[in-house]
Amino acid sequence: MGAEQVTERFTQLYGARPEGVWAAPGRVNLIGEHTDYNDGFVMPFALPHRAVAAVSRRTDGILRLHSGDIEGGRAEITELRLDTLAPQSDDDWTAYPAGVVWALREAGHEITGADVHLSSTVPTGAGLSSSAALEVVIALALDELYGLGLQRWKLARLCQRAENVYVGAPTGIMDQTASACCEQGHALFLDTRDLSQRQIPFDLAAEGLRLLVVDTQVKHAHSGGEYGKRRAGCEKGAALLGVDALRDVPYAGLDAALARLGDDEEVVRLVRHVVTENHRVERVVSLLRSGETRAIGPVLTEGHASLRDDFRISCPELDLVVDTALANGALGARMTGGGFGGSAIVLAESTETDTLTKAVEESFTASGFTVPRVFEAVPSTGATRLT
């Protein structure tokens, strides 16, 4: 839904035109999975799929929220009092925008209320950061409407706090930063420890390449226990190794570090994934900067094997995408996102994508799985004001 349609619907709902319309995208993570909450490296880029919000200020301490197309959205408006917002009090989609308002107020910013109509084309539960898009679009709108003057990285931090504390999902900083900060035609090389950023040119079409997203339509929930267990295991590994975070374990010293962990097999696997994944991000950055885009394919595939075998967050549908794509000529493929479902990405020659898509769809049908949704991922712009 575009700015005009969102404006029209807002006006129908609230009886006046909004003060503005903003958009924030979902994201695909090219490489660097489950490294962000370990102070590591990630490399996402923004999708053209986005959340769009029409917003106006209120002065009576009321937050009114509406969406007709977000999963869980309803025909009626949800009305909340700002002074009663409390962490983990809401298990609906409204927790994401409400959590941002709560986080802004907790940080000392005087938000006195808002009317909001939201629409989103970011698939939910697909590992493409639909929740971060909702958070960032609200944060950007309120930042501009209330004249807060917050830098994008600070907006991302507040959105992460909303998801961690208010929603109760132990996510890292990558998703919100990608939605807030990505640039069109680039992938974002982000150091999640100090939030330093480098925009890396990523123009696949110019090189005759395409990156496909295969949404398996297997749903996952970040706030579920398995994600939290992996994060706790990583923190245990860091503590056993005497470092602040697994980011501090050098790739060259990995074998020695694993030996120090002894027979705690689960922690060994988690540590091995994080350290090798950070190294894979650095390899991809180096290859892209030297113009060797096709050579990133095997690195992506290595990343999937690590997520499948060490982090153990893949599933049969994701493995089937990767195996089928590679068997039919893909340059590389891996799952992307939190895991336990969601999406995989496939890097391929532009001339091969139709054949690959057909092969993946047929393999899912033969296996009795729901046919996946396949679309091209084009590096797009980050959060912005539309009107």
KAQUI-V861505 format. One record per run of one state. SS is the DSSP state (H for helix, E for strand, L for the rest). FROM is the first residue (numbers start at 1). TO is the last residue. Records with the same first field share a line. If there is no record, write none. Layout:
# KAQUI-V861505
SS=FROM-TO ; FROM-TO
This chain:
# KAQUI-V861505
L=1-2 ; 15-19 ; 32-35 ; 39-40 ; 58-61 ; 68-73 ; 85-93 ; 107-112 ; 121-129 ; 146-151 ; 168-173 ; 182-185 ; 192-196 ; 202-204 ; 208-208 ; 216-224 ; 242-245 ; 249-250 ; 261-264 ; 290-292 ; 312-315 ; 328-331 ; 337-342 ; 367-372 ; 377-379 ; 381-383 ; 386-387
H=3-14 ; 36-38 ; 82-84 ; 94-106 ; 130-145 ; 152-167 ; 174-181 ; 205-207 ; 225-241 ; 246-248 ; 251-260 ; 265-289 ; 293-311 ; 316-327 ; 350-366
E=20-31 ; 41-57 ; 62-67 ; 74-81 ; 113-120 ; 186-191 ; 197-201 ; 209-215 ; 332-336 ; 343-349 ; 373-376 ; 380-380 ; 384-385
